[in-house]
Amino acid sequence: LYYSLGGSDWTDDCDFLSAAHVCDWFDITFDKEASVKGVTVCNEDLKVTTIMIYWNNIYGTIPDEVQSLTSLEHLNLVGGPLHGTIPDGIGNLANLKNIMLLENRLSGPVPESL
């Protein structure tokens, strides 16, 4: 996800790819907007349930590998410019409750599985 979304150019790396466990990748900036740059949340089995990256200079395409996150409940990638299509397999994530892809340049149809 980090490489597919241009992570080396993010405004804040949010500890992605650090020595910290993926469940500890987190950054909230308390400025006048109390903005969130990036958050991952995990369940008790240490499986990723939430990925939120907001206004953090993300770009590129949503990688197909997202569909391998079988415990994913919330995927929020806001303020890209992400481009390309939404991978078909995302809709097959049985636990997915919310997907937010605002302020991007995605194209093509929304997968029927969503």
Disulfide bonds with the S-S distance in Angstrom:
Cys23-Cys42 1.98
